[in-house]
Structures are given as C-alpha cells and as structure tokens.
Amino acid sequence: MLLIRRHLPRSEAPAAHPPAVAVELPYDSRKRSRLRLRLPDDRELAWALAPGSVLQPGDLLEADDGSLFEVRAAAEHLLRITADTPLALTRAAYHLGNRHVAVEVGEGYLAIEPDPVLRDMLAQLGVHAETVQAPFQPESGAYGGGHKHGHDATFAEDYALAQAVYRRHEPPAPGPLRDPHAR
C-alpha cells in the first residue's frame, strides 16, 4: 500500500514537476481527512491528512515511494439549479446557505448534491433543478475553511483570520483621551 506523506495544494505545487498519476475523486472522498482507496492499476493508496483538509482539483499528493498523484474532481450526480432571474437564483442560494448545504456557485447556476427535500424547496421557490453528471466543487467558505463552529479544533485559527479581516476594515483608533475640563 502506498501511503501519502505530503499534500501540496495546487497553489504551492511547483509548475514543473515529475509526471503525476491522475486520481479522480468525488467531493465526499476529497473532503475526508482519512481515506483508503484502490487505484485502477490495483494498487492501494491511503492518507491521513490534517482534520478539516479538503483536497482540491490540481492538488498533488506525494506517496512514501516518491510517486505523485494529482487530484481531479470526479463526475457525480448533482442538482444543477438555474432561475429565470438573478433575484430568484440569489433567493435559492440564500435558502440553501441557511440550511448549511455545500453549494457550488457558477456563472448563472448553483449545484448541490441531490436531496429530494431540497429539490421540493427549490421548486416552491420557482427555480429549476435538473439532475446532471458533473464534477462538484462547492464553495469552501468566506475564510477558506468551510463551515465551522466555535467548538471545532480550528476555531482559534478561524477566529484569528476573521479578526485580521476585521482589522483591515476598522476605522483608525482615535487620538489619546483628554480631559475636556483641563486647561
């Protein structure tokens, strides 16, 4: 069995690297920090990544024998949501987000994993949902780490990032306080 020893996000992968074997994974497998799978050539591949890791298309995985694997998004069953107006699509996005659903946002469409209850909700909102076969690449969240709660192990990291964003937008601190009655 090949064990993955290093994960190189696509943003950190060298432009020129040795050839990599493509590994097509559905979203559910790409968001698992621990996985064991059989490759088409019958080899086994396994990894234990940091909790909360999500593999993105283009990421490289380096095995203990030095071989490289490039992550690809496999085609899977999805609901592709379109609407007659931008407002209707925005409303659908709001209601899906309010239900903490993983959503891919594309030019003029949303995509989600199939769910009959959500499909009914979307029909009531007056948008169109069709079943398609396509790679699924949902949004990762405003701060890049997906949906989190304060009890998660990564809360301190997420909080620090949110504070850094806030500090970039907060007004400058006022000058020193002075006594208005002082002469």
N, C-alpha and C positions, 0 to 999 in steps of 0.2 A: 504494500500500500504506500502511495506517495502522500507525504504529509506536507501541507503548506506551511512554510516557515516565515514567509514575508508577503504582505499585501501592499502593493504600490497603487494608490489611487491614480486614475488617469492623469490628473493634474501634476503628479510627481513622477510619472513614468518617463524614462528617457525617450527622446524622439527616435533614436536609433537603438534598437535592442535586438537580441537574437530572436529568431522566429518563435512565435508562441502558438500553442495549440488552442483553438477556439473552444470555449466551454459555454454552451447555451443553457441558461438557467431561467426558469420562471421567477417572477418577483418574490414569491413565497420562499424560494430557496436562496435568493440573493439577500434577503433580509435576515437570514438565520446566521447567528454567530458561530454555531457548530453544525457541521454537515459532513456527511459521508456519502459519496456517490460513485457509481460505476460509469466509467467513460466508454464511448463506443468501441474503443480498441480493447475493452475488457479490463483495463487497469482500474484500480480503485484510487480515489482521491479523497482526502479528508482535511478539514481545517477546524481550528478553534480560534476565532478572531475575538477581538475585544467586544464585550457586550455592547449592543446598540449599533454595531457595524452594519452597514448596508453596502453590498457590492454594487457598483455602477458599471454600465457598459463601458468598456475600454480599460477598466482596472486590470492590473496584472497580478497574478499570483505566482510566487516562486516556490517550487517544491524543494524538499530536502536534497534531492539529487541534482538540483540546479535547473531543472526544466521549468519553462514558463508556460502559463496558461492565461489567455485573455478572456475576460468575462464578456459575454454577449447576452442580451435580453432575448429570451425565447418567446416565440409567438404563443399566446394563450387566449382563452375565451375571455372577452371583455364586453362591457356595455359601453358603446360609443354614444355620447349624448350631444345632440345638436338642438338648436332652437331657431325659431323664426326671427327672433330679435335678440340683440345683445342683453337687454334687460332680463329676458326670460332665462337666458343661459347664466347670467350673474345670479339670479334668484336660485337656480338649481345648484350652483356652486356654493352659495351660502348655506342652503339646507343640507347638502352633503357634508360640508365642513362642520356644521353644527352637530352632525352625527359622528364626527371623527372618522370619516371614511377616507381611505387612501384614494387620492384623486390625481389623475394625470391631466394637466392643463395644456391644451394645444391650441393652435390657431383656429378658432371657431368651433371647438369641441371640448368636451370633458370625457374622460374614460375612467371607469371603475370596474372592480371585479363584479361578476354577476351576482345579483341579490334580488329575489322576487319582491320583497317588501319595498326595497328602494326603487325598483322598476315601477311599482304601483304609485309610489310617492311622486316620481318624476312624471308619470302620465297625468296625475292630478295637477301638477304644476304646468302642464301644457307643453312640455318639451318632448323631443323624440329620443328614444333609446333603442338602438339596434345592436344585436349580438354580432360581434366581429372577432376575427382571429388576428391578433397583432401583439407585438412586444408591449409590455406595460412598464412605464417609467413614471410613477407618481411623484408628486412634489415631495421634497424632503423636509419642508417646514421653513419658517421665516429665518431661523438661525442655522439651518443646515442639518439639524439633528433629528428632524421628525417631531412627532408629538410626544411631549414629556410631561411628567407631573413632578411636584416637589419632592416626592419620596424616592425618585429614581436615583441611582448611583451617580448619574451625570448632572445632578441638579446644580452643584457648585460651578461646574464648567458652563452650563447654560446660563446661570444667573450672571456670571462674570461677563459673558458675551452680551447679554441683554443690557447690562449696566454700561458697557463700553459703547453700545449703540446710543443709549440714552445720553451719555456724556457728550457725544458728538453733537447732539441737538439741544442741549440745555443752554439757557442764556448765561452770559458771563456772570460770575459772582460779583455782588455789589462791593463797593469800597468798604473800608472799616467803619464800624458803627461809631457815631459820635453823639455826645450829649447835646441835644438841641438848646439846652439852657447854659451851656458853657460859653464863656466869652473869650 
